[in-house]
Amino acid sequence: MAMKDLSKEELLSENGELRHENAQLKSQNNELIRLIQGVKSERFISSDPPNVDTLFPDSESESVVQEKASKKSSKSSQHKRQQIPAHIPRQERILEPEVDTSEMTRIGEVVTEQYGIDIKLYVDRMIRPKYVDADSTIHIAPYDCLFAKSNIGESLASHVVVSKYIDHLPLYRQSKMYARENVILPRSTLLDSVKRVAHKLKPVYEVAAKKVLTADYLMADESSIPVLTKDNPGAARKGQMLVKVNPESGLVVFDYIKTKEKINILEGLRGFKGCLQTDGNVSYDTKGAEKEVTHLNCLVHARRKFDAAKDFDEQRASHVLKIIQEIYMLERQMKQDHLDHTKIHTTRQHKTKPLLDQLHKYLLEQHRPDLTSNPFNRAVKYTLKRWNKLTQFIKDGRWHPDTNLLEGQIRPLALGRKNYLFAASHQGAEMAALFYSMFATCQLNNIKPRAWLSDVLHRINEHKVTQLSELLPLSNYQFFNPIEQE
């Protein structure tokens, strides 16, 4: 039909449809840009501990920005040079004036300090004298070495593992770095040392995997890892890690479950009883429906839906975001005031609950089952469908409003994907799960990973199997003071 044959009403109707379609396309385009470039900030106050991303920094992380006042203060202080910590050893040089000072009086000094570094390989040369007694019996000390028939000792092996799984340096790059110093350590040799370390740590990891399911509060989420398999040579399949975090002890377990099928997720959570906090993945609903499980969802996931909807309906989406921001401002204030769980619960009942009631009322007013699907309406539907699970956190002062703590532990896996691209086998993915588990637990408990790993490798052969939980890098790790290490 020609444009001139359309009535005024038909033209207005078509114009409205085109505007609606254009708004949807604009929203989709902006969402794609966000996915490509990475969301650099989320404008609300985080409930995370301040050190969530210190060990595994990621420029693309969806970390939370502080209020404007704190942003201004950080800008004003960013040019102030940080004082160098006292525990770092000093090498002193005294620079005398180029004049004869023998007849002068020293009235003081000016001290300037700069960081320096001197990284050197060394050779641990073990000499075992041999003796023979009168009966011709030969005596020699036992070979006290963790890695038999290998020229890599435990300290270097620890460094290689940390470089791969925390600094995300692939083994071939590490091999080239050593080659620059005329030290030939092929990738195969480095890989062998990583496998040996994993073999030694496997019993500790198995203890962690059992222990995390005994907690009464658990966060869980899955993340992908590309894996090469024999049945599909030349192409990587998408494997899955089920990540479980006990927010109270800081114990983290990466569980390689191969696929994202519900049966695998449920198997990874088998035996757990208590509060389970997840995203909106329906696979968790079956576990959450169990009699002895309380299922929480993540408020941040709902918030992101409205953030994405701002391009489509800025006024209504911004209204929702403002209420959520007020909720997080309360969370932040409670952390700053160091409130215990009882007082947090009381504060949430008196202050957070009215905000949630206000938000719920507004969403119900906006919800119409027959409305056209668009980003804002989808965000409303998502949130209302999960409302009880999104708001359960106000019932217990220990519970978090979101799973940001867990997401901070998944980011290293994303960084690893960028650098070493894939796991070479299912066994390689299981090995990655082991190391990510241990190092993420180190992070949440402020334990230096290389110091802990070297210490565990040094003592694990003599440690009682029944007491392996003592070797987990939790805050009560008793064998060294992590602050004094490295």
C-alpha positions in Angstrom: 0.0 0.0 0.0 1.3 3.4 -0.9 2.1 5.9 1.9 -0.5 8.4 0.5 -3.3 5.8 0.7 -2.8 5.4 4.5 -5.2 7.2 6.9 -3.9 9.5 9.6 -4.6 6.9 12.2 -2.8 4.2 10.3 0.2 6.5 9.8 0.3 7.3 13.5 0.1 3.6 14.3 2.8 2.7 11.9 5.0 5.5 13.2 4.5 4.3 16.8 5.5 0.7 15.7 8.6 2.0 14.0 9.6 4.1 17.0 9.2 1.1 19.2 11.2 -1.1 16.9 13.9 1.6 16.7 14.1 1.9 20.5 14.5 -1.9 20.7 17.3 -2.0 18.1 19.0 0.9 19.9 18.8 -1.0 23.2 20.2 -4.2 21.6 23.0 -2.3 19.9 24.0 -0.6 23.2 23.9 -4.0 25.0 26.2 -5.5 22.3 28.6 -2.6 22.8 28.6 -3.3 26.5 29.3 -6.9 26.0 32.2 -6.2 23.6 33.9 -3.5 25.6 33.1 -4.8 29.0 31.1 -3.0 31.7 33.6 -1.0 33.7 31.4 0.1 36.6 28.1 -0.5 38.2 26.6 2.5 39.9 25.7 1.3 43.3 27.5 0.6 46.5 29.0 -2.8 46.7 28.5 -5.2 49.6 31.8 -6.9 48.8 34.9 -6.8 51.0 37.4 -4.2 49.8 40.0 -6.8 48.7 37.9 -8.9 46.4 39.8 -7.9 43.2 43.3 -7.2 44.6 44.9 -10.5 43.7 43.1 -10.9 40.4 42.7 -7.4 38.9 40.6 -7.2 35.7 40.1 -4.0 33.8 36.8 -5.4 32.5 35.5 -6.5 35.9 32.0 -5.3 36.8 33.2 -3.8 40.1 31.3 -1.2 41.9 32.2 2.5 42.0 32.1 4.5 45.2 30.0 7.5 45.9 31.0 10.9 44.3 32.6 12.1 47.6 34.9 9.1 47.8 35.8 9.5 44.1 36.8 13.1 44.7 38.9 12.2 47.6 40.7 9.5 45.6 41.4 12.0 42.9 42.9 14.4 45.3 45.1 11.7 46.8 46.2 9.9 43.7 49.3 12.1 43.2 50.6 11.4 46.8 53.4 8.9 46.7 52.8 5.9 48.9 55.3 5.2 51.6 57.4 2.1 51.0 56.5 -0.6 53.6 59.1 -1.1 56.3 59.2 -4.9 55.9 61.0 -4.7 52.5 64.8 -5.1 52.9 66.9 -1.9 52.3 70.2 -1.7 50.4 71.8 1.6 51.4 74.1 3.8 49.4 75.7 6.9 50.9 76.2 9.7 48.3 78.8 12.2 49.7 79.2 15.6 48.1 82.1 16.0 45.6 84.0 18.3 48.0 86.3 17.8 51.0 84.0 17.5 54.0 86.7 16.7 56.6 86.4 20.2 58.1 82.6 20.3 57.9 79.9 19.5 60.4 77.2 17.1 59.4 73.9 18.6 60.1 71.5 16.0 58.8 70.7 14.0 55.7 68.1 13.7 52.9 66.9 10.1 52.3 65.3 9.1 49.0 63.8 5.6 48.6 62.9 3.8 45.4 61.8 0.2 44.7 64.3 -2.1 43.1 64.3 -5.7 42.1 66.8 -8.5 41.7 65.3 -11.8 40.6 67.8 -14.6 40.2 67.6 -18.3 39.8 69.8 -20.3 42.1 70.8 -24.0 42.2 70.0 -26.0 45.3 73.0 -28.3 45.4 72.4 -31.2 47.7 75.6 -33.0 48.8 75.2 -36.3 50.6 78.5 -37.7 51.9 78.9 -41.4 51.8 80.4 -43.3 54.7 81.5 -46.9 55.2 81.8 -48.5 58.6 84.0 -51.3 59.8 81.4 -53.9 58.5 81.6 -52.4 55.0 78.1 -51.0 55.4 77.6 -47.8 53.4 75.7 -44.9 55.1 74.2 -42.0 53.3 71.5 -39.5 54.1 68.1 -40.1 52.5 67.3 -38.2 49.4 65.1 -35.4 50.8 63.6 -34.1 47.6 59.9 -33.6 46.7 60.3 -34.1 43.0 62.5 -37.1 42.2 64.3 -37.2 38.9 63.5 -33.5 38.1 65.8 -30.5 37.9 63.0 -28.2 39.2 62.8 -27.8 43.0 59.7 -27.0 45.0 60.3 -23.2 45.2 60.6 -22.9 41.4 57.7 -25.2 40.9 55.6 -23.0 43.1 56.7 -19.9 41.1 55.8 -21.6 37.8 52.3 -22.5 39.1 51.6 -19.1 40.6 52.8 -17.4 37.3 50.4 -19.6 35.3 47.3 -19.5 37.4 47.5 -16.1 39.1 49.6 -14.0 36.7 48.1 -16.0 33.7 51.4 -16.5 32.0 51.3 -19.6 29.7 54.1 -22.1 30.1 55.5 -21.4 26.7 56.0 -17.7 27.6 57.6 -18.7 30.9 59.9 -21.0 29.0 61.0 -18.1 26.8 61.6 -15.9 29.8 64.0 -18.4 31.3 65.7 -18.8 27.9 66.5 -15.1 27.9 68.7 -15.8 30.9 70.3 -18.8 29.2 68.3 -21.3 31.3 66.7 -23.9 29.1 63.5 -25.1 30.7 61.2 -26.5 27.9 57.5 -26.1 28.2 57.3 -29.9 28.7 59.5 -29.7 31.8 57.5 -26.8 33.2 54.3 -28.7 32.6 55.7 -31.8 34.3 56.4 -29.7 37.4 52.9 -28.3 37.4 51.5 -31.8 37.2 53.7 -32.9 40.1 52.5 -30.0 42.3 48.8 -30.8 41.4 49.4 -34.5 42.3 50.8 -33.4 45.7 47.9 -31.0 46.3 45.1 -33.3 45.2 44.3 -34.8 48.6 44.1 -31.2 50.0 41.7 -30.2 47.2 39.5 -33.3 47.9 39.2 -32.2 51.5 38.2 -28.8 50.4 35.6 -30.1 48.0 33.9 -32.1 50.8 34.3 -29.4 53.4 32.7 -26.6 51.3 29.4 -28.6 51.1 29.2 -28.9 54.9 28.7 -25.1 55.2 25.2 -23.8 56.0 25.7 -20.9 53.6 27.0 -21.4 50.0 27.2 -19.3 46.9 27.3 -21.1 43.6 27.7 -20.2 39.9 29.1 -21.8 36.8 31.7 -20.5 34.3 32.9 -21.9 31.1 36.4 -23.1 30.2 37.4 -24.3 26.6 38.6 -27.9 26.7 40.3 -30.0 23.9 39.0 -33.6 23.9 40.0 -36.7 22.1 36.5 -37.2 20.6 36.7 -33.7 18.9 40.3 -33.2 17.9 41.3 -29.8 16.7 38.4 -28.0 18.2 37.7 -26.9 21.8 34.4 -27.8 23.5 32.9 -25.6 26.2 33.6 -27.2 29.5 32.1 -25.9 32.8 33.4 -25.1 36.2 30.9 -25.0 39.1 32.3 -22.5 41.5 31.2 -22.8 45.2 32.1 -20.3 47.9 31.5 -20.3 51.6 31.3 -16.6 52.3 31.9 -17.0 56.0 35.2 -19.1 56.0 36.4 -17.9 52.6 36.7 -21.4 51.2 36.4 -21.6 47.5 36.1 -24.7 45.3 36.1 -24.9 41.5 34.5 -28.1 40.5 35.0 -29.2 36.8 31.6 -30.6 35.8 32.3 -30.9 32.0 28.8 -29.5 30.9 26.2 -27.1 32.2 23.5 -29.7 32.2 21.2 -29.6 35.3 22.2 -33.2 36.3 25.9 -32.1 36.6 25.1 -29.0 38.6 22.9 -31.0 41.0 25.6 -33.6 41.4 28.1 -30.8 42.3 25.8 -29.6 45.0 24.7 -33.1 46.3 24.6 -33.3 50.1 24.4 -29.5 50.7 21.9 -28.3 53.2 21.4 -24.7 54.2 21.2 -21.3 52.3 22.1 -21.6 48.6 22.6 -18.3 46.8 22.8 -18.4 43.0 21.9 -16.4 39.9 18.5 -17.0 38.1 19.6 -20.2 36.3 16.6 -22.5 36.6 18.9 -25.5 37.0 19.4 -24.4 40.6 15.7 -24.3 41.3 15.5 -28.1 41.8 18.1 -27.9 44.5 16.5 -24.8 46.0 13.2 -26.6 46.3 14.6 -29.3 48.6 13.2 -29.1 52.1 16.5 -28.4 53.9 17.6 -25.7 51.4 16.8 -22.0 51.4 17.3 -20.6 47.9 18.5 -17.0 47.5 19.0 -15.2 44.2 21.3 -12.3 43.4 20.0 -8.7 43.5 22.8 -7.5 41.3 21.7 -9.7 38.4 18.2 -8.1 38.6 19.8 -4.7 38.8 21.8 -5.3 35.6 18.5 -6.0 33.7 17.3 -2.5 34.6 20.7 -0.9 33.9 20.5 -2.4 30.4 16.9 -1.1 30.1 17.9 2.6 30.6 18.5 2.9 26.8 14.9 1.9 26.2 13.1 3.7 29.2 15.5 5.8 31.1 13.0 7.4 33.5 11.4 4.2 34.8 14.7 2.2 34.8 16.5 5.0 36.7 13.8 5.1 39.3 14.3 1.4 40.0 18.1 1.8 40.1 17.9 4.7 42.6 16.0 2.5 45.0 18.5 -0.3 44.6 21.3 2.2 45.2 19.7 3.2 48.5 19.7 -0.4 49.5 23.4 -0.8 48.8 24.2 2.5 50.6 22.7 0.9 53.7 24.8 -2.2 53.1 27.9 -0.1 52.8 27.2 1.9 55.9 26.6 -1.3 58.0 30.0 -2.6 56.9 31.7 0.7 57.7 30.1 0.6 61.2 31.3 -3.1 61.6 27.8 -4.2 62.7 27.5 -7.8 63.8 25.0 -10.1 62.2 22.2 -9.4 64.7 22.4 -5.7 64.2 22.6 -6.1 60.4 19.4 -8.1 60.6 17.7 -5.5 62.7 18.8 -2.7 60.4 17.6 -4.5 57.3 14.2 -5.1 58.9 13.8 -1.4 59.9 15.5 0.3 56.9 16.0 -2.1 54.0 12.6 -3.8 54.1 10.6 -0.5 53.5 12.8 0.2 50.4 12.1 -3.3 49.1 8.4 -2.9 49.7 8.6 0.4 47.8 10.4 -1.3 44.9 7.9 -4.2 44.9 4.9 -1.9 44.8 6.4 0.1 41.9 7.2 -3.1 39.9 3.7 -4.4 40.4 2.3 -1.1 39.1 4.5 -1.4 36.0 3.8 -5.1 35.3 1.2 -6.0 32.7 1.3 -9.6 31.3 0.0 -8.4 28.0 2.6 -5.7 27.5 4.9 -5.8 24.5 8.3 -7.4 25.3 11.0 -4.8 25.7 14.1 -4.5 28.0 12.2 -2.7 30.8 9.3 -5.1 30.8 11.6 -8.1 30.7 13.5 -6.7 33.7 10.3 -6.2 35.6 9.2 -9.8 34.8 12.6 -11.2 35.7 12.6 -9.5 39.1 9.0 -10.2 40.1 9.3 -13.9 39.2 12.2 -14.2 41.6 11.1 -11.6 44.2 11.1 -13.9 47.2 14.5 -15.3 46.4 15.9 -11.8 45.7 14.7 -10.4 49.1 15.4 -13.4 51.4 18.7 -11.8 52.5 17.0 -9.5 54.9 16.0 -12.5 57.1 19.6 -13.3 58.2 22.4 -10.8 58.9 25.0 -13.3 57.5 23.4 -13.4 54.1 24.6 -11.2 51.2 22.2 -9.4 48.8 24.2 -10.6 45.9 26.8 -13.1 44.7 29.5 -10.4 43.9 31.9 -12.2 46.3 31.7 -15.3 44.1 31.9 -13.4 40.8 35.2 -12.0 42.0 36.6 -15.5 42.1 35.4 -16.4 38.6 37.3 -13.5 37.0 40.6 -15.3 37.1 39.1 -18.0 34.9 38.1 -15.4 32.4 41.6 -13.9 32.4 43.1 -17.3 32.0 40.9 -17.9 28.9 42.3 -14.8 27.3 45.9 -15.9 27.9 46.2 -19.7 27.6 43.0 -20.0 25.6 42.0 -23.6 26.6 42.7 -26.6 28.7 44.4 -29.3 26.8 42.2 -32.1 28.2 39.7 -32.9 30.9 42.6 -33.7 33.2 44.0 -30.2 32.4 40.7 -28.6 33.3 40.6 -30.6 36.6 44.1 -29.4 37.4 43.1 -25.8 36.7 40.1 -26.3 39.1 42.4 -27.4 41.8 44.8 -24.4 41.5 42.0 -21.9 41.1 40.4 -23.3 44.2 43.5 -23.0 46.4 44.5 -19.5 45.1 41.0 -18.0 45.4 40.9 -19.3 49.0 44.3 -17.7 49.6 42.9 -14.4 48.2 39.8 -14.3 50.4 41.9 -15.1 53.5 44.7 -12.7 52.8 47.3 -15.4 52.5 50.2 -15.0 50.0 49.7 -17.9 47.5 53.4 -18.6 46.7 54.4 -18.6 50.4 51.5 -20.9 51.2 52.2 -23.3 48.3 55.9 -23.6 49.1 55.1 -24.2 52.7 52.5 -26.9 51.9 54.8 -28.7 49.4 57.6 -28.7 52.1 55.5 -30.4 54.7 52.8 -32.4 52.9 54.7 -35.7 52.7 54.9 -35.8 56.5 51.5 -34.5 57.3 48.9 -36.8 58.7 46.2 -37.7 56.2 43.5 -37.3 58.9 44.6 -33.7 59.4 44.9 -32.4 55.8 42.3 -29.8 56.5 45.0 -27.9 58.5 46.8 -27.3 55.2 43.9 -25.4 53.6 44.8 -21.7 53.1 42.1 -20.4 55.5 42.5 -17.6 58.0 43.5 -20.1 60.8 46.5 -21.5 58.8 48.9 -22.2 61.6 52.2 -23.0 60.1 53.5 -19.5 59.2 52.5 -15.9 59.5 51.7 -14.9 55.9 52.5 -11.3 56.5 56.1 -12.3 57.3 56.5 -14.4 54.1 57.9 -13.2 50.7 
